[in-house]
Amino acid sequence: MSFRWSSWLAAVALVLVTAACGGAGEPDAPAPAVETRTFAGENGEATIPVHPQRVVATGYAVPALIEAGAPLVGISSWTRGVPMMSPEELATYERLDKVAGESAADTNYEAIALADPDLIVIGVPVPVLADVDVERLATLAPVVAVGPTVPSAWRDISRRHADAAGALAGFDAVRAEYEAKAASLREKYAAVVPPLKFGHVGAYGRVTDGTFHREFNGSWGTNVAQDVGANYYGAVENPGPGSKAVSEYPSVEQIGSSLGEADAITYSVEPDGSVPAAVQQVLDSQLWKNLPAVQAGRAFPIRYTEAATYSAALKTLDSIDQAFAPLLGAR
């Protein structure tokens, strides 16, 4: 009886070990196939996961994918966007490993490899893409490059970032909130904003002493205000690619000829309301003070004019609402 009992116990143990290991000599079950699709970016077509699980983002893709709730495991630094982030977005930004710096050339390929991504989304301008070793990145994970063009194109570009990362649901929710708020403000200012010819003084690009940044429809400082009904008259004298199609840098001596027809003028200020040096030199000019719009009290500071996502642009709408409020009292 003792021998039979011992044999039975040994047999039971063998069955349990076999069940746990899948049977001696049997291969492990294959991992389930990852569903893929083709996505077209500036770097050509790439085969990417339908539902990415580990995404690395750089450049303009960083705020867009944080906002959309994408499964990020690494990002480039994006300090210019920090003042426009919500507390939740900022916490995510600070938590994530920084695998690249502010410039495309400052990409840490070893850090990206350690992040073990299944998708890399690059959000830098096409001319700057040459500073990134895309072929090297492609050995680590599929790469999608979608960079900015004209400033107002952030709506489409951020959607493409979210689409690639499988995060359209989060993106659409914030977009709907923005569109509802913009529609409400457009109705609020319908009687006083559309009739006016607007001009805008910006603070970006190659502003130097003796020049200023004049922005037209579709530029950084104008595109969100356009959603409220503002129209920025005029056009670039010598248009070029990208932002050069919607903004220019005339000399300060041309303030009068550039903005003299404006009924109202907006100008970019920092998120804290302070005036950047590029704009302050314009405000200090007697030519500015002589402008009809300025003398009529229709010069309005706008914060968050560098918004490139719907969440950030919600803050821009708040600033525009605050700036345009005096127009309602002037009726």
VOBA-1610 file (N, C-alpha, C; in pm, whole numbers, padded with zeros to 5 digits, always signed):
BEGIN
Met+00084-00120+00000Met+00000+00000+00000Met+00087+00125+00000Ser+00198+00119+00075Ser+00286+00234+00081Ser+00347+00262-00056Phe+00384+00155-00131Phe+00443+00173-00263Phe+00340+00231-00360Arg+00215+00177-00357Arg+00113+00227-00449Arg+00079+00373-00418Trp+00074+00409-00292Trp+00044+00548-00254Trp+00153+00643-00303Ser+00275+00603-00290Ser+00385+00687-00337Ser+00381+00702-00488Ser+00347+00593-00559Ser+00339+00599-00704Ser+00228+00691-00749Trp+00117+00688-00678Trp+00003+00776-00715Trp+00038+00924-00697Leu+00106+00952-00586Leu+00148+01090-00562Leu+00244+01137-00671Ala+00334+01051-00710Ala+00429+01087-00815Ala+00357+01114-00946Ala+00256+01033-00977Ala+00180+01052-01101Ala+00105+01183-01099Val+00043+01216-00984Val-00029+01343-00973Val+00066+01461-00992Ala+00184+01453-00932Ala+00282+01561-00946Ala+00323+01580-01090Leu+00341+01470-01163Leu+00378+01477-01303Leu+00270+01545-01386Val+00144+01512-01358Val+00033+01574-01429Val+00030+01724-01405Leu+00049+01766-01278Leu+00046+01908-01246Leu+00159+01984-01313Val+00279+01928-01314Val+00392+01993-01378Val+00370+02003-01527Thr+00316+01898-01587Thr+00290+01898-01731Thr+00186+02003-01767Ala+00081+02015-01684Ala-00023+02114-01711Ala+00031+02256-01699Ala+00117+02277-01601Ala+00172+02411-01580Ala+00268+02451-01689Cys+00342+02356-01742Cys+00446+02387-01841Cys+00399+02370-01983Gly+00279+02324-02004Gly+00230+02306-02140Gly+00276+02176-02200Gly+00332+02089-02118Gly+00377+01959-02169Gly+00524+01965-02203Ala+00598+01865-02157Ala+00742+01860-02182Ala+00769+01857-02330Gly+00858+01944-02374Gly+00896+01942-02515Gly+00803+02018-02606Glu+00687+02065-02556Glu+00593+02138-02641Glu+00634+02286-02647Pro+00628+02349-02765Pro+00666+02490-02776Pro+00564+02580-02707Asp+00610+02698-02661Asp+00519+02796-02601Asp+00419+02841-02707Ala+00297+02876-02660Ala+00194+02924-02752Ala+00240+03055-02814Pro+00222+03075-02944Pro+00267+03198-03009Pro+00190+03319-02958Ala+00260+03433-02951Ala+00193+03557-02909Ala+00088+03595-03013Pro-00023+03651-02966Pro-00127+03690-03063Pro-00074+03794-03160Ala-00115+03786-03285Ala-00068+03878-03388Ala-00118+04019-03357Val-00033+04118-03380Val-00069+04258-03359Val-00139+04310-03484Glu-00257+04366-03467Glu-00331+04421-03580Glu-00263+04549-03625Thr-00239+04562-03754Thr-00167+04678-03806Thr-00247+04749-03915Arg-00200+04867-03951Arg-00258+04944-04061Arg-00149+05031-04122Thr-00177+05088-04237Thr-00081+05176-04304Thr-00115+05321-04274Phe-00013+05398-04236Phe-00031+05539-04203Phe+00071+05620-04283Ala+00023+05725-04350Ala+00109+05808-04433Ala+00154+05931-04357Gly+00285+05951-04348Gly+00341+06070-04286Gly+00439+06137-04381Glu+00506+06240-04330Glu+00605+06308-04413Glu+00723+06218-04448Asn+00743+06113-04373Asn+00851+06017-04400Asn+00804+05901-04486Gly+00686+05912-04546Gly+00632+05805-04629Gly+00532+05720-04551Glu+00495+05607-04609Glu+00399+05519-04545Glu+00468+05426-04446Ala+00402+05404-04333Ala+00456+05315-04231Ala+00346+05219-04186Thr+00384+05098-04154Thr+00291+05001-04099Thr+00296+05013-03947Ile+00186+05053-03887Ile+00184+05081-03744Ile+00076+04998-03676Pro+00086+04979-03544Pro-00019+04907-03472Pro-00151+04985-03476Val-00259+04913-03487Val-00391+04977-03478Val-00413+05033-03338His-00366+04959-03239His-00382+05002-03099His-00244+05003-03032Pro-00166+05108-03054Pro-00033+05115-02992Pro-00044+05112-02840Gln+00056+05050-02777Gln+00057+05038-02632Gln+00170+05118-02567Arg+00274+05150-02646Arg+00392+05219-02591Arg+00439+05322-02695Val+00401+05446-02676Val+00425+05550-02777Val+00531+05649-02727Val+00625+05680-02815Val+00721+05790-02793Val+00680+05906-02883Ala+00680+06028-02829Ala+00638+06146-02906Ala+00743+06255-02893Thr+00762+06330-03003Thr+00854+06443-02999Thr+00788+06565-03063Gly+00843+06684-03033Gly+00796+06807-03095Gly+00649+06835-03066Tyr+00580+06882-03169Tyr+00440+06920-03153Tyr+00350+06801-03117Ala+00399+06680-03138Ala+00319+06562-03101Ala+00309+06547-02949Val+00402+06609-02875Val+00403+06593-02729Val+00276+06648-02665Pro+00244+06779-02681Pro+00122+06830-02616Pro-00004+06766-02673Ala-00003+06737-02803Ala-00122+06678-02864Ala-00153+06542-02805Leu-00051+06459-02783Leu-00075+06322-02735Leu-00093+06317-02584Ile-00032+06411-02511Ile-00064+06421-02368Ile-00211+06457-02352Glu-00255+06557-02428Glu-00394+06602-02422Glu-00491+06492-02458Ala-00457+06410-02558Ala-00547+06305-02607Ala-00545+06180-02520Gly-00453+06174-02423Gly-00446+06058-02336Gly-00383+05936-02400Ala-00289+05957-02492Ala-00222+05845-02559Ala-00132+05769-02460Pro-00104+05642-02487Pro-00020+05561-02397Pro+00128+05593-02413Leu+00170+05706-02363Leu+00307+05754-02381Leu+00405+05688-02284Val+00524+05658-02335Val+00631+05604-02249Val+00756+05691-02257Gly+00756+05792-02341Gly+00869+05882-02353Gly+00834+05999-02443Ile+00890+06117-02413Ile+00860+06238-02491Ile+00985+06323-02500Ser+00983+06418-02594Ser+01085+06522-02594Ser+01042+06630-02496Ser+01136+06711-02451Ser+01097+06825-02367Ser+01021+06924-02454Trp+00929+06998-02393Trp+00843+07092-02465Trp+00810+07207-02372Thr+00916+07279-02329Thr+00898+07381-02226Thr+00811+07496-02272Arg+00810+07525-02403Arg+00728+07637-02451Arg+00580+07613-02426Gly+00539+07487-02416Gly+00398+07457-02397Gly+00356+07441-02253Val+00454+07439-02161Val+00421+07415-02020Val+00321+07516-01965Pro+00335+07648-01994Pro+00239+07744-01938Pro+00096+07723-01988Met+00078+07650-02097Met-00055+07630-02153Met-00118+07497-02111Met-00045+07416-02031Met-00096+07286-01991Met-00186+07297-01868Ser-00286+07210-01861Ser-00367+07199-01741Ser-00284+07130-01633Pro-00326+07136-01506Pro-00250+07067-01401Pro-00233+06918-01430Glu-00337+06855-01483Glu-00328+06712-01514Glu-00228+06686-01627Glu-00234+06770-01731Glu-00141+06755-01843Glu+00003+06781-01798Leu+00021+06880-01712Leu+00155+06911-01663Leu+00211+06795-01580Ala+00126+06733-01497Ala+00171+06620-01417Ala+00217+06505-01507Thr+00143+06481-01615Thr+00183+06377-01710Thr+00314+06414-01777Tyr+00326+06539-01819Tyr+00448+06586-01885Tyr+00569+06568-01793Glu+00557+06604-01669Glu+00669+06595-01577Glu+00703+06451-01542Arg+00603+06363-01543Arg+00625+06223-01507Arg+00699+06146-01615Leu+00675+06177-01740Leu+00728+06098-01851Leu+00878+06120-01870Asp+00947+06013-01909Asp+01089+06023-01939Asp+01111+06113-02060Lys+01211+06198-02053Lys+01245+06287-02164Lys+01352+06219-02249Val+01314+06177-02369Val+01406+06103-02456Val+01463+06191-02566Ala+01432+06319-02563Ala+01486+06415-02660Ala+01475+06554-02599Gly+01555+06648-02653Gly+01552+06784-02604Gly+01456+06870-02683Glu+01477+07002-02676Glu+01388+07095-02744Glu+01407+07092-02896Ser+01528+07059-02941Ser+01554+07057-03085Ser+01556+06914-03135Ala+01526+06897-03264Ala+01525+06764-03324Ala+01663+06699-03320Ala+01767+06782-03328Ala+01903+06728-03326Ala+01939+06668-03191Asp+01865+06708-03087Asp+01893+06660-02951Asp+01805+06539-02919Thr+01816+06436-03002Thr+01739+06313-02984Thr+01828+06206-02923Asn+01783+06144-02814Asn+01860+06041-02744Asn+01811+05904-02790Tyr+01878+05848-02888Tyr+01834+05722-02947Tyr+01843+05606-02848Glu+01942+05609-02762Glu+01954+05503-02662Glu+01838+05509-02563Ala+01798+05630-02523Ala+01685+05643-02431Ala+01556+05597-02496Ile+01540+05624-02624Ile+01421+05578-02695Ile+01420+05426-02701Ala+01536+05365-02726Ala+01544+05219-02729Ala+01506+05160-02594Leu+01552+05221-02485Leu+01519+05172-02351Leu+01371+05185-02320Ala+01305+05284-02382Ala+01161+05301-02361Ala+01080+05190-02426Asp+01142+05116-02517Asp+01079+05002-02585Asp+00944+05039-02648Pro+00942+05140-02736Pro+00813+05181-02795Pro+00766+05084-02902Asp+00635+05084-02926Asp+00582+05013-03043Asp+00537+05113-03150Leu+00556+05244-03122Leu+00528+05350-03219Leu+00603+05475-03178Ile+00661+05544-03277Ile+00730+05671-03254Ile+00663+05777-03341Val+00613+05884-03279Val+00546+05992-03351Val+00633+06117-03342Ile+00680+06163-03458Ile+00768+06279-03464Ile+00687+06400-03511Gly+00690+06508-03434Gly+00612+06626-03468Gly+00697+06748-03492Val+00794+06738-03581Val+00881+06852-03611Val+00857+06898-03754Pro+00888+07026-03786Pro+00871+07074-03924Pro+00952+06989-04022Val+00901+06976-04143Val+00966+06892-04243Val+01113+06929-04266Pro+01148+07059-04276Pro+01290+07091-04296Pro+01379+07043-04182Val+01322+07035-04061Val+01400+06994-03943Val+01410+06842-03934Leu+01325+06771-04007Leu+01325+06626-04002Leu+01460+06568-04043Ala+01537+06643-04122Ala+01669+06598-04163Ala+01765+06585-04045Asp+01733+06653-03933Asp+01818+06644-03814Asp+01791+06518-03732Val+01691+06440-03773Val+01655+06318-03702Val+01697+06197-03787Asp+01760+06099-03725Asp+01797+05976-03795Asp+01675+05883-03796Val+01585+05909-03890Val+01460+05834-03896Val+01486+05686-03922Glu+01585+05654-04004Glu+01616+05514-04032Glu+01659+05441-03906Arg+01736+05507-03824Arg+01777+05445-03698Arg+01657+05423-03606Leu+01569+05523-03598Leu+01450+05508-03516Leu+01362+05394-03567Ala+01356+05377-03698Ala+01271+05274-03758Ala+01318+05133-03723Thr+01442+05118-03677Thr+01488+04988-03631Thr+01434+04956-03492Leu+01383+05060-03424Leu+01330+05042-03289Leu+01178+05023-03289Ala+01108+05095-03378Ala+00961+05088-03384Ala+00916+05161-03510Pro+00794+05137-03555Pro+00742+05215-03669Pro+00745+05364-03637Val+00778+05444-03738Val+00792+05589-03720Val+00691+05662-03808Val+00619+05756-03747Val+00527+05843-03818Val+00573+05986-03795Ala+00601+06059-03903Ala+00642+06199-03892Ala+00531+06288-03946Val+00474+06372-03859Val+00370+06467-03898Val+00408+06601-03837Gly+00459+06692-03920Gly+00508+06819-03868Gly+00418+06936-03902Pro+00439+07050-03835Pro+00357+07168-03857Pro+00384+07233-03993Thr+00283+07300-04044Thr+00295+07376-04169Thr+00260+07522-04136Val+00150+07574-04188Val+00106+07706-04144Val+00055+07694-04001Pro+00069+07799-03919Pro+00033+07788-03778Pro-00109+07737-03752Ser-00207+07781-03832Ser-00345+07741-03808Ser-00371+07593-03834Ala-00276+07524-03897Ala-00295+07382-03930Ala-00280+07291-03809Trp-00259+07348-03689Trp-00246+07264-03571Trp-00371+07178-03549Arg-00485+07223-03595Arg-00607+07144-03578Arg-00596+07009-03649Asp-00556+07013-03774Asp-00543+06889-03851Asp-00422+06808-03805Ile-00312+06874-03777Ile-00189+06804-03740Ile-00205+06732-03606Ser-00264+06798-03507Ser-00282+06733-03378Ser-00379+06616-03389Arg-00476+06626-03481Arg-00566+06512-03501Arg-00492+06393-03562Arg-00402+06420-03655Arg-00323+06313-03715Arg-00232+06248-03613His-00175+06327-03523His-00096+06270-03415His-00180+06175-03331Ala-00298+06222-03292Ala-00387+06139-03209Ala-00434+06015-03284Asp-00462+06031-03412Asp-00505+05917-03494Asp-00397+05810-03497Ala-00272+05850-03523Ala-00162+05754-03530Ala-00148+05679-03398Ala-00165+05750-03287Ala-00146+05691-03154Ala-00269+05619-03102Gly-00375+05611-03183Gly-00496+05542-03140Gly-00569+05613-03028Ala-00560+05747-03026Ala-00617+05825-02916Ala-00720+05926-02964Leu-00796+05892-03068Leu-00893+05987-03123Leu-01007+06018-03027Ala-01043+05923-02944Ala-01156+05947-02853Ala-01125+06063-02759Gly-01005+06063-02700Gly-00966+06173-02612Gly-00953+06303-02688Phe-00898+06296-02808Phe-00885+06415-02892Phe-01021+06476-02923Asp-01115+06393-02967Asp-01248+06443-03007Asp-01322+06507-02892Ala-01301+06457-02771Ala-01370+06514-02654Ala-01325+06658-02630Val-01194+06683-02636Val-01145+06819-02613Val-01181+06910-02730Arg-01175+06857-02852Arg-01214+06938-02967Arg-01359+06983-02956Ala-01447+06893-02913Ala-01588+06929-02899Ala-01606+07040-02796Glu-01530+07034-02688Glu-01539+07138-02585Glu-01493+07272-02643Tyr-01384+07269-02719Tyr-01334+07392-02780Tyr-01436+07449-02879Glu-01487+07367-02966Glu-01579+07415-03068Glu-01706+07472-03008Ala-01754+07413-02899Ala-01873+07466-02832Ala-01845+07604-02772Lys-01727+07618-02711Lys-01693+07746-02650Lys-01671+07853-02756Ala-01604+07817-02866Ala-01580+07913-02974Ala-01713+07959-03035Ala-01805+07865-03052Ala-01936+07900-03108Ala-02012+07996-03015Ser-02000+07972-02885Ser-02066+08059-02788Ser-02009+08200-02793Leu-01877+08212-02803Leu-01815+08345-02810Leu-01843+08412-02944Arg-01848+08334-03050Arg-01881+08391-03182Arg-02020+08454-03178Glu-02112+08389-03111Glu-02247+08444-03098Glu-02246+08567-03007Lys-02169+08560-02899Lys-02162+08670-02803Lys-02113+08798-02869Tyr-02013+08787-02960Tyr-01951+08904-03021Tyr-01994+08927-03166Ala-02102+08861-03206Ala-02144+08866-03347Ala-02173+09008-03395Ala-02221+09094-03308Ala-02259+09229-03350Ala-02142+09326-03353Val-02030+09292-03286Val-01924+09392-03270Val-01789+09352-03330Val-01762+09223-03345Val-01631+09181-03392Val-01623+09168-03545Pro-01714+09094-03610Pro-01702+09076-03756Pro-01697+09206-03837Pro-01766+09313-03798Pro-01758+09435-03880Pro-01622+09504-03879Leu-01534+09466-03786Leu-01407+09537-03770Leu-01296+09476-03855Lys-01205+09562-03902Lys-01083+09516-03969Lys-00974+09507-03863Phe-00924+09386-03841Phe-00825+09363-03737Phe-00683+09357-03794Gly-00588+09397-03710Gly-00447+09374-03735Gly-00388+09304-03614His-00272+09240-03630His-00211+09172-03515His-00060+09192-03515Val-00006+09221-03397Val+00138+09230-03375Val+00180+09107-03295Gly+00267+09024-03356Gly+00309+08900-03293Gly+00445+08911-03226Ala+00494+08797-03177Ala+00619+08795-03101Ala+00707+08677-03139Tyr+00683+08617-03254Tyr+00753+08494-03288Tyr+00841+08510-03411Gly+00928+08413-03430Gly+01010+08413-03551Gly+01129+08507-03541Arg+01168+08560-03654Arg+01293+08637-03665Arg+01271+08787-03643Val+01207+08821-03532Val+01193+08962-03496Val+01328+09014-03449Thr+01370+09129-03501Thr+01496+09191-03461Thr+01470+09337-03424Asp+01569+09402-03370Asp+01556+09545-03343Asp+01530+09617-03475Gly+01425+09697-03475Gly+01393+09771-03596Gly+01291+09704-03685Thr+01246+09582-03650Thr+01139+09516-03724Thr+01032+09471-03626Phe+00916+09437-03677Phe+00811+09381-03592Phe+00739+09270-03668His+00663+09193-03594His+00596+09075-03649His+00450+09109-03679Arg+00415+09119-03805Arg+00278+09145-03847Arg+00217+09012-03891Glu+00104+08976-03829Glu+00038+08849-03858Glu-00098+08873-03925Phe-00128+08783-04020Phe-00254+08788-04094Phe-00338+08664-04060Asn-00451+08649-04128Asn-00535+08531-04104Asn-00453+08403-04117Gly-00477+08310-04025Gly-00412+08180-04030Gly-00281+08172-03956Ser-00239+08280-03890Ser-00112+08281-03819Ser-00132+08246-03671Trp-00021+08248-03594Trp-00027+08209-03454Trp-00126+08295-03375Gly-00106+08425-03384Gly-00185+08514-03299Gly-00324+08543-03349Thr-00360+08492-03466Thr-00488+08530-03527Thr-00588+08415-03541Asn-00539+08291-03551Asn-00630+08184-03596Asn-00739+08151-03495Val-00710+08161-03366Val-00814+08132-03266Val-00915+08248-03261Ala-00866+08371-03271Ala-00956+08486-03275Ala-01048+08480-03397Gln-00999+08423-03505Gln-01084+08404-03623Gln-01204+08317-03590Asp-01186+08219-03502Asp-01297+08132-03464Asp-01403+08207-03385Val-01367+08324-03334Val-01463+08409-03262Val-01526+08511-03356Gly-01476+08519-03478Gly-01535+08609-03576Gly-01445+08719-03625Ala-01321+08728-03573Ala-01229+08834-03615Ala-01174+08805-03754Asn-01153+08911-03830Asn-01094+08900-03963Asn-00974+08995-03970Tyr-00857+08938-04001Tyr-00734+09015-04006Tyr-00705+09052-04151Tyr-00719+09180-04180Tyr-00714+09226-04318Tyr-00571+09223-04373Gly-00561+09226-04504Gly-00431+09231-04569Gly-00372+09095-04596Ala-00251+09094-04651Ala-00183+08970-04686Ala-00033+08995-04690Val+00045+08889-04681Val+00190+08899-04686Val+00233+08952-04823Glu+00324+09046-04821Glu+00368+09106-04946Glu+00448+09008-05032Asn+00537+08934-04968Asn+00618+08835-05040Asn+00605+08700-04970Pro+00496+08628-04995Pro+00471+08503-04921Pro+00573+08395-04952Gly+00596+08310-04851Gly+00685+08196-04864Gly+00619+08074-04804Pro+00694+07968-04780Pro+00636+07846-04724Pro+00606+07859-04575Gly+00516+07774-04525Gly+00486+07770-04383Gly+00436+07902-04328Ser+00491+07942-04215Ser+00445+08065-04150Ser+00472+08189-04234Lys+00565+08181-04327Lys+00593+08296-04413Lys+00477+08329-04507Ala+00381+08238-04517Ala+00263+08262-04600Ala+00160+08348-04528Val+00173+08359-04393Val+00070+08428-04316Val+00125+08533-04221Ser+00255+08559-04226Ser+00311+08664-04141Ser+00437+08720-04206Glu+00474+08841-04167Glu+00593+08905-04224Glu+00657+08995-04118Tyr+00772+09051-04154Tyr+00851+09127-04058Tyr+00891+09263-04116Pro+00796+09356-04126Pro+00829+09489-04178Pro+00909+09569-04075Ser+00965+09679-04120Ser+01040+09766-04029Ser+00942+09843-03940Val+00991+09883-03825Val+00908+09959-03731Val+00857+10087-03796Glu+00936+10144-03888Glu+00893+10266-03957Glu+00768+10244-04041Gln+00734+10117-04067Gln+00616+10086-04148Gln+00491+10055-04064Ile+00497+10083-03934Ile+00380+10056-03849Ile+00257+10126-03904Gly+00270+10250-03941Gly+00155+10326-03990Gly+00099+10270-04118Ser+00184+10239-04215Ser+00135+10187-04342Ser+00085+10044-04329Ser+00140+09969-04234Ser+00100+09830-04217Ser-00031+09816-04140Leu-00051+09899-04038Leu-00166+09883-03949Leu-00259+10004-03948Gly-00235+10100-04034Gly-00313+10223-04032Gly-00459+10204-04066Glu-00495+10101-04141Glu-00634+10079-04178Glu-00711+09997-04075Ala-00644+09948-03974Ala-00710+09861-03877Ala-00809+09937-03790Asp-00926+09878-03771Asp-01024+09930-03675Asp-00989+09886-03533Ala-00923+09772-03523Ala-00883+09716-03394Ala-00754+09637-03415Ile-00672+09629-03311Ile-00544+09558-03320Ile-00530+09469-03198Thr-00494+09343-03222Thr-00457+09254-03113Thr-00305+09239-03113Tyr-00250+09206-02997Tyr-00106+09181-02991Tyr-00077+09071-02889Ser+00028+08994-02916Ser+00062+08879-02833Ser+00134+08922-02706Val+00092+08863-02594Val+00163+08881-02467Val+00191+08743-02408Glu+00275+08739-02307Glu+00311+08612-02243Glu+00192+08557-02165Pro+00197+08427-02131Pro+00087+08370-02053Pro+00057+08443-01922Asp+00159+08506-01863Asp+00135+08581-01739Asp+00092+08725-01764Gly+00074+08761-01892Gly+00028+08894-01927Gly+00139+08995-01954Ser+00263+08960-01926Ser+00373+09052-01953Ser+00396+09065-02103Val+00453+09178-02142Val+00472+09207-02284Val+00613+09166-02327Pro+00626+09077-02426Pro+00759+09039-02473Pro+00829+09156-02540Ala+00962+09151-02541Ala+01041+09263-02594Ala+01007+09293-02739Ala+00979+09188-02817Ala+00949+09207-02959Ala+00824+09290-02980Val+00731+09283-02884Val+00607+09360-02893Val+00624+09495-02824Gln+00698+09497-02715Gln+00714+09621-02638Gln+00776+09731-02722Gln+00870+09696-02810Gln+00932+09799-02894Gln+00831+09864-02987Val+00726+09790-03023Val+00619+09847-03105Val+00533+09939-03020Leu+00494+09892-02901Leu+00407+09971-02815Leu+00473+10101-02770Asp+00606+10102-02766Asp+00678+10221-02723Asp+00693+10325-02835Ser+00662+10283-02957Ser+00682+10373-03071Ser+00571+10477-03080Gln+00608+10598-03114Gln+00508+10703-03134Gln+00420+10670-03253Leu+00476+10599-03351Leu+00397+10558-03466Leu+00281+10468-03423Trp+00305+10381-03325Trp+00199+10296-03270Trp+00094+10383-03201Lys+00137+10473-03120Lys+00044+10556-03044Lys-00041+10645-03134Asn+00008+10671-03256Asn-00069+10753-03350Asn-00170+10673-03432Leu-00168+10540-03422Leu-00260+10459-03502Leu-00406+10486-03460Pro-00496+10497-03556Pro-00637+10521-03524Pro-00695+10419-03427Ala-00662+10292-03444Ala-00717+10188-03356Ala-00668+10207-03213Val-00543+10245-03197Val-00486+10265-03064Val-00550+10387-02999Gln-00564+10494-03074Gln-00624+10616-03018Gln-00772+10595-02983Ala-00834+10499-03051Ala-00975+10469-03022Ala-00990+10370-02907Gly-00879+10326-02850Gly-00885+10232-02738Gly-00916+10091-02781Arg-00880+10058-02904Arg-00909+09924-02956Arg-00780+09846-02984Ala-00690+09845-02888Ala-00569+09762-02894Ala-00578+09661-02779Phe-00580+09534-02813Phe-00614+09429-02717Phe-00502+09326-02702Pro-00450+09306-02579Pro-00349+09201-02557Pro-00416+09063-02553Ile-00351+08966-02616Ile-00403+08829-02618Ile-00296+08735-02564Arg-00331+08655-02467Arg-00240+08554-02413Arg-00260+08420-02486Tyr-00164+08334-02469Tyr-00168+08196-02523Tyr-00184+08193-02675Thr-00120+08287-02744Thr-00135+08289-02889Thr-00052+08183-02960Glu+00030+08110-02885Glu+00110+08002-02945Glu+00042+07867-02928Ala-00086+07867-02891Ala-00158+07741-02870Ala-00154+07654-02995Ala-00127+07524-02974Ala-00121+07430-03086Ala-00199+07303-03057Thr-00287+07309-02955Thr-00379+07200-02926Thr-00511+07261-02881Tyr-00617+07181-02883Tyr-00747+07234-02843Tyr-00752+07270-02695Ser-00684+07193-02611Ser-00683+07225-02469Ser-00618+07360-02444Ala-00503+07384-02508Ala-00436+07514-02493Ala-00520+07626-02553Ala-00584+07599-02666Ala-00663+07702-02733Ala-00787+07741-02652Leu-00831+07655-02562Leu-00939+07694-02471Leu-00895+07813-02385Lys-00768+07813-02344Lys-00715+07925-02267Lys-00707+08051-02355Thr-00673+08031-02482Thr-00668+08145-02574Thr-00807+08207-02587Leu-00908+08124-02597Leu-01045+08174-02606Leu-01082+08256-02483Asp-01042+08209-02366Asp-01069+08285-02243Asp-01002+08423-02249Ser-00879+08426-02299Ser-00809+08554-02308Ser-00875+08647-02409Ile-00918+08591-02521Ile-00986+08671-02623Ile-01117+08727-02569Asp-01188+08646-02495Asp-01315+08691-02435Asp-01289+08809-02342Gln-01186+08798-02261Gln-01152+08906-02169Gln-01110+09031-02246Ala-01034+09012-02353Ala-00982+09126-02429Ala-01093+09198-02505Phe-01186+09123-02564Phe-01290+09182-02648Phe-01408+09237-02568Ala-01415+09209-02440Ala-01531+09252-02360Ala-01560+09400-02370Pro-01460+09490-02376Pro-01491+09632-02389Pro-01567+09668-02515Leu-01556+09587-02619Leu-01630+09615-02742Leu-01780+09607-02719Leu-01823+09522-02628Leu-01967+09509-02600Leu-02018+09633-02529Gly-01935+09691-02444Gly-01976+09811-02372Gly-01975+09935-02458Ala-01905+09926-02574Ala-01895+10044-02661Ala-02011+10056-02758Arg-02102+09956-02755Arg-02214+09961-02851Arg-02309+10074-02815
//
